[in-house]
Amino acid sequence: MATRAMIADTTVKLLAPYDPRRLTLAIYNNGTNTAFISKDPTEVTANGWPIPAPGAIAFTKRDGDEPEGPWYVQTLGGTTDLRIVEGFSTATPGSAEVT
């Protein structure tokens, strides 16, 4: 499982690029401002899903979610500290995959 941190701000940033091997994606808002996430980079704060501080969201392919992305992030004001955890399949894309 891959873990990392990033700072989100008022600029649209790529939170997680498209990866068909990604089976899970969890995002924890460890900061003080609400972060918005979206698969559409054009209106992240207008149409994205808010993650309040503190708060979290998780996507699991097994549950029908789309963790493979791409996912974008932005705040309405200020910055916020995010923690990201991703789980990947070891199968080759296009092969039979156990989830």
C-alpha positions in Angstrom: 0.0 0.0 0.0 1.3 3.4 -0.9 1.0 6.4 1.4 1.8 10.0 0.9 1.0 13.5 1.9 0.2 16.6 -0.2 -0.9 20.2 0.3 -4.1 21.3 -1.5 -4.7 24.9 -2.2 -6.8 27.2 -4.4 -5.1 25.8 -7.6 -6.5 22.6 -9.1 -4.0 19.8 -8.5 -3.8 16.3 -9.6 -4.4 14.2 -6.5 -4.2 10.8 -8.1 -3.5 10.1 -11.8 -5.5 7.5 -13.7 -4.2 4.0 -12.8 -6.2 1.0 -13.7 -4.4 -1.1 -11.1 -5.6 1.2 -8.2 -8.2 -0.8 -6.2 -8.6 1.5 -3.2 -8.0 5.2 -2.6 -8.5 6.9 0.8 -8.0 10.6 1.5 -7.8 12.1 5.0 -8.0 15.9 5.4 -5.5 16.5 8.2 -5.6 20.3 7.7 -8.0 23.2 8.6 -9.7 24.0 5.3 -12.3 21.9 3.4 -10.8 20.1 0.3 -12.9 19.3 -2.7 -12.2 16.4 -4.9 -13.5 15.6 -8.4 -12.8 13.6 -11.5 -13.4 16.7 -13.6 -10.6 19.3 -13.3 -12.7 22.2 -14.6 -15.1 22.8 -11.7 -13.6 21.0 -8.7 -15.0 23.4 -6.0 -18.4 23.9 -7.7 -19.2 20.3 -8.4 -16.7 18.3 -6.4 -17.2 16.3 -3.2 -16.2 18.2 0.0 -13.9 16.7 2.5 -14.2 18.8 5.6 -11.4 19.2 8.1 -11.0 16.8 9.8 -12.7 14.3 7.5 -12.0 11.5 5.2 -13.4 9.6 2.1 -12.5 6.2 0.7 -13.2 4.6 -2.7 -13.0 0.8 -3.2 -13.3 -0.8 -6.6 -15.0 -3.9 -5.0 -17.8 -1.6 -3.9 -18.4 -0.2 -7.4 -16.4 3.0 -6.8 -13.9 4.4 -9.2 -10.6 4.7 -7.3 -8.6 4.4 -10.5 -9.2 8.1 -11.2 -8.0 10.5 -12.2 -8.8 12.6 -9.1 -8.3 16.3 -8.7 -8.3 18.5 -5.6 -8.8 22.1 -4.7 -9.7 24.4 -1.8 -11.9 27.5 -1.8 -9.3 29.4 0.3 -6.0 28.7 2.0 -4.2 25.4 2.1 -5.0 22.1 3.7 -2.8 19.0 4.5 -4.0 15.8 2.9 -2.9 12.2 3.6 -3.5 9.7 0.8 -3.4 5.9 0.9 -3.7 3.8 -2.3 -3.9 0.1 -2.7 -2.9 -1.5 -6.0 -3.4 -4.8 -7.8 -0.3 -6.7 -8.7 -2.1 -8.1 -11.8 -1.2 -6.8 -15.2 -3.9 -4.4 -16.6 -6.3 -6.4 -18.8 -5.6 -9.7 -17.1 -7.9 -11.6 -14.7 -7.8 -9.8 -11.4 -8.5 -10.9 -7.9 -10.0 -8.1 -5.8 
